[in-house]
């Protein structure tokens, strides 16, 4: 799909078509992981792993929100590789 880079404040961005965002169950404010892949980028939705689900995997282990988010990001990096 061909998209144009647009200026957003002092940054740049790409607007996803509503149909694609809906297909991926993405909405405004959701996080995505952007992974360098060769000469391009891969955009992976972060909504596939929720922190609340990660907490349930380690019952009795007290993890901070930051630790959970770091584990989630690392999991996606290895998944996207």
N, C-alpha and C positions, 0 to 999 in steps of 0.2 A: 504494500500500500504506500503510495507516494504522499508524503506530508511535508509541509513547509515549516521551517524553524521560525518562531515568532519571538519578539522581544517582550519580556514580562519584567517590568521594573529594570533592575540592573542585570538581570539574568536572561536566559533564553529558554524556550520550551517547545514542546510539540503537543498539539491538541489531538486527542484520540477521538475518532468518530463515536457518537453515542452508542451505536450498534455494537461496536467492538468492546467498549467499556461495559456494556450490559452483558455481553457474552462472557466476559471475564469476571463478572460480578464486582466491578470496580465502581467506586463513587468518589466524589470530591472529598479530599482529606485522607483517602487510603494511601498506604505506603507501597512502593514498588522497589525492588532491588534492580539496579542497573549494573550489568556485568559486561566488561569489555570482552569481546569475542572476535578475534582476528582483527579485521579492519572495521568492525561494526560494534554495535551494542545490542545486548539482549535485555529486554525489560520483563522482569518476573514479578507477578503480583505477590505481595507479602500476605494477602488475606487467606492464604492456604493453611498457615500455622498461626493459631491464636495463642497469646501468652497463657490464657486460662487453661488451655489444653496441655501446655507444657508443664504447668504446675501439677496437674493430676498425674503426670508420669513419675514424678519424684515425691511421693507422699512422705511427709516428715522432713523434707529438705526445704529450708527457708531461703528462697532466692529473691533478689531485688528485681524490680521491673527492668532495670538496666541490664542485669545479668541474663534475664530471660530474652530480652531483645537481642543481645549479643549472640546468644546461642541460636536464636532464630535466624539471624543474618548469616552466621557461619554455616548453618544447615543449608540455607539456600545457595550459598556460594559453592558448596560441594555438590549440590544437586544440579546447579546450572553448568558446572564444568564438564 
